[in-house]
Amino acid sequence: MTKPIKLIALDMDGTLLNPALEISKRNKAAIQEALNQGIQVVLSTGRGMDTCYPYAQDLNLQTFLITANGGEVWTMEKELLQRKLLSANIVEDLNQITKEKGVRRWMISTEKVFQEDEIVNIHDYQWLKFGCASENPEKLREVQERLMEWEELELTNSLPTNIEINPKGVSKANALDFLCERTGISMEEIMAVGDSLNDMKMIQKVGVGVAMGNAQDVIKEAANAVTFSNIEDGVGKAIEKFALK
């Protein structure tokens, strides 16, 4: 018998959000009911703070936000509790390698997201995450193999067609561990829902790990349960089933 759920950690893209990047009525209603029952709801996303916060406000969330795959932890009052950075030198090298391999790339700094066509002096910013993407699996595999030689990197994805790069040890699971220490909630009292490799560790570590119906197969295999897809109110249905009294 699992413990009652006290905190729900939700991935956003491919999970909470539908393909139009909206939150369905059923998902909203289930989250509201969880809040009414005293359950904390935390967005746990690969997004940066700027593109995550408006959704948290819309949902009337009260406590914490996990952004950049766990690279930052914030309060809803926008107090920064934890931040883990990639060195500018590493970001420079990542930029060079991905450029050579001909894959699309983007970089998340503490201030904004930069796309590949933007000119930026890398040493002028602090960096949270680097991403690259390609519909060519061979190109992506070559980049992955090259990056796996670097011990200081944490590699995941948010889609099968991309690679997301954080500093070693950064994960949504470790960010949840940090929140457990702060709140007194245990990992067994957390439910986490996600669809991609950047959700894997939190889904494995919490009391109830739920994979979306549209999740990558390895995530479904690692999860305690599989819910419906992100176009079928999968998050709302999972909250109703596993968290609400």
C-alpha positions in Angstrom: 0.0 0.0 0.0 1.5 3.3 -1.0 1.4 6.3 1.3 -1.1 9.1 0.7 0.2 11.6 -1.9 1.3 15.0 -0.5 3.0 16.4 -3.5 2.4 16.0 -7.3 5.3 16.8 -9.7 4.2 17.4 -13.3 6.3 17.6 -16.4 4.8 20.2 -18.9 5.5 19.5 -22.6 4.0 16.2 -23.7 2.5 15.7 -20.2 0.4 18.5 -18.7 0.2 20.4 -21.9 -1.6 19.3 -25.1 0.1 19.8 -28.5 -1.5 23.3 -28.6 0.5 24.0 -25.4 -2.8 24.3 -23.4 -4.0 22.7 -20.1 -7.2 20.9 -20.6 -10.3 21.6 -18.4 -10.1 18.1 -16.8 -6.4 18.5 -16.0 -7.1 22.0 -14.4 -10.0 20.6 -12.4 -8.0 17.7 -11.0 -5.1 20.0 -10.1 -7.5 22.4 -8.3 -9.1 19.5 -6.4 -5.6 18.3 -5.3 -4.8 21.8 -4.1 -8.2 21.9 -2.2 -7.2 18.7 -0.5 -3.9 20.2 0.7 -1.7 18.4 -1.9 1.2 20.5 -3.2 1.4 20.7 -7.0 4.8 21.5 -8.6 5.6 22.0 -12.2 8.8 20.1 -12.9 10.0 21.0 -16.4 12.8 21.4 -18.8 11.6 24.9 -19.5 13.2 28.0 -18.0 11.4 30.1 -15.4 9.9 32.6 -17.9 8.0 30.1 -20.0 6.9 28.0 -17.0 5.7 30.7 -14.5 2.6 31.9 -16.4 1.2 28.3 -16.4 1.8 28.0 -12.7 0.0 31.3 -12.1 -2.9 30.2 -14.2 -3.2 27.0 -12.1 -3.0 29.0 -8.9 0.0 27.0 -7.7 1.2 28.0 -4.3 4.6 26.5 -3.5 7.6 25.6 -5.8 8.7 25.3 -9.4 11.4 23.0 -10.7 12.8 24.5 -14.0 15.6 23.6 -16.5 15.4 19.9 -15.7 16.2 20.6 -12.1 18.8 23.2 -12.8 16.8 25.7 -10.7 14.3 25.5 -7.9 12.1 28.5 -7.2 9.2 29.5 -4.9 6.1 30.9 -6.5 7.2 34.3 -5.0 10.1 34.0 -7.4 12.7 33.4 -4.7 15.5 31.3 -6.2 16.3 28.4 -3.8 18.8 26.4 -5.8 20.8 26.8 -9.1 23.3 24.6 -10.9 25.2 26.1 -13.8 27.1 24.8 -16.9 30.5 26.6 -17.3 30.7 29.0 -20.2 33.7 27.1 -21.6 31.6 23.9 -21.8 28.7 25.8 -23.5 31.2 27.1 -26.0 32.5 23.6 -26.7 28.9 22.2 -27.0 28.0 25.0 -29.4 31.0 24.1 -31.6 30.4 20.4 -31.6 26.7 20.7 -32.4 27.5 23.2 -35.1 30.0 20.9 -36.7 27.5 18.0 -36.6 24.8 20.2 -38.3 22.1 19.7 -35.6 19.7 22.5 -34.4 20.6 23.9 -31.0 19.4 26.2 -28.3 20.8 27.4 -25.0 19.0 28.4 -21.8 20.7 31.1 -19.7 19.5 32.4 -16.4 18.0 35.3 -18.3 16.6 34.0 -21.6 16.5 31.2 -24.2 18.8 31.7 -27.2 18.1 30.0 -30.5 21.0 29.0 -32.8 20.7 31.9 -35.2 21.1 34.5 -32.4 24.5 36.0 -31.9 25.6 35.8 -28.3 28.8 36.2 -26.3 28.6 33.0 -24.3 30.9 34.5 -21.5 28.4 37.3 -20.9 25.8 34.9 -19.4 25.2 32.2 -16.9 24.1 28.9 -18.4 21.5 26.4 -17.2 21.0 24.0 -20.1 22.1 23.3 -23.7 19.9 21.5 -26.2 20.2 20.1 -29.7 17.8 18.4 -32.0 17.7 16.6 -35.3 15.3 14.4 -37.2 18.3 12.4 -38.4 18.9 9.7 -35.8 22.4 9.0 -37.0 23.5 12.7 -36.5 21.9 12.7 -33.0 23.7 9.4 -32.1 27.1 10.8 -33.2 26.5 13.9 -30.9 25.4 11.6 -28.1 28.5 9.4 -28.4 30.8 12.4 -28.4 29.1 13.9 -25.3 29.1 10.7 -23.3 32.8 11.0 -23.1 32.4 14.1 -20.9 32.0 13.2 -17.2 30.7 16.6 -16.2 27.5 16.4 -18.2 24.0 15.0 -17.5 22.4 13.9 -20.8 18.6 13.4 -21.2 15.9 14.3 -23.7 12.5 15.8 -23.8 11.7 14.2 -27.2 13.2 11.3 -29.0 14.6 13.8 -31.6 16.6 15.9 -29.1 19.4 15.8 -26.5 19.2 18.0 -23.4 22.4 18.7 -21.5 22.7 19.9 -17.9 25.6 19.8 -15.4 26.3 16.4 -13.9 23.9 15.5 -11.0 21.2 17.8 -12.2 17.8 16.1 -12.5 14.2 16.6 -11.6 14.6 13.8 -9.0 17.5 15.6 -7.2 15.4 18.8 -7.2 12.5 16.8 -5.6 15.0 15.5 -3.0 15.9 19.1 -2.2 12.2 19.9 -1.8 11.7 16.9 0.5 14.4 18.2 2.8 12.7 21.6 2.8 9.1 20.4 3.3 9.5 17.2 5.3 7.6 15.3 2.6 9.2 12.0 1.7 9.8 10.7 -1.8 7.2 7.9 -1.1 4.6 10.6 -0.7 5.2 12.1 -4.1 3.5 11.3 -7.4 5.4 12.3 -10.6 4.1 12.3 -14.1 6.2 12.6 -17.3 6.9 11.4 -20.8 10.6 11.6 -21.6 14.1 10.8 -20.4 14.4 14.0 -18.4 11.5 12.6 -16.3 13.0 9.1 -15.9 14.8 9.6 -12.6 11.9 11.3 -10.8 9.5 8.6 -12.1 11.8 5.9 -10.7 12.4 7.6 -7.3 9.0 8.7 -6.2 6.2 6.7 -4.5 4.0 6.8 -7.6 5.7 7.2 -10.9 3.3 7.7 -13.8 4.1 7.6 -17.5 1.9 9.3 -20.1 0.2 7.2 -22.8 2.3 9.1 -25.3 5.6 8.6 -23.3 8.7 7.0 -24.7 8.7 3.2 -24.2 11.5 3.2 -21.7 9.6 5.6 -19.5 6.5 3.4 -19.6 8.7 0.4 -18.6 10.2 2.3 -15.6 6.8 3.7 -14.3 4.5 2.2 -11.7 1.5 3.0 -14.0 0.7 4.4 -17.5 -2.0 6.9 -17.8 -3.8 8.3 -20.9 -2.0 10.6 -23.4 -1.6 14.3 -23.2 -4.5 14.8 -25.6 -6.7 12.5 -23.4 -6.4 14.4 -20.1 -3.8 11.9 -18.9 -2.6 14.1 -16.1 -6.1 14.8 -14.7 -7.0 11.1 -14.9 -3.8 10.1 -13.1 -4.4 12.6 -10.3 -8.0 11.4 -9.8 -6.8 7.8 -9.7 -3.7 8.0 -7.5 -3.8 11.2 -5.5 -7.3 12.4 -4.7 -9.1 11.2 -1.6 
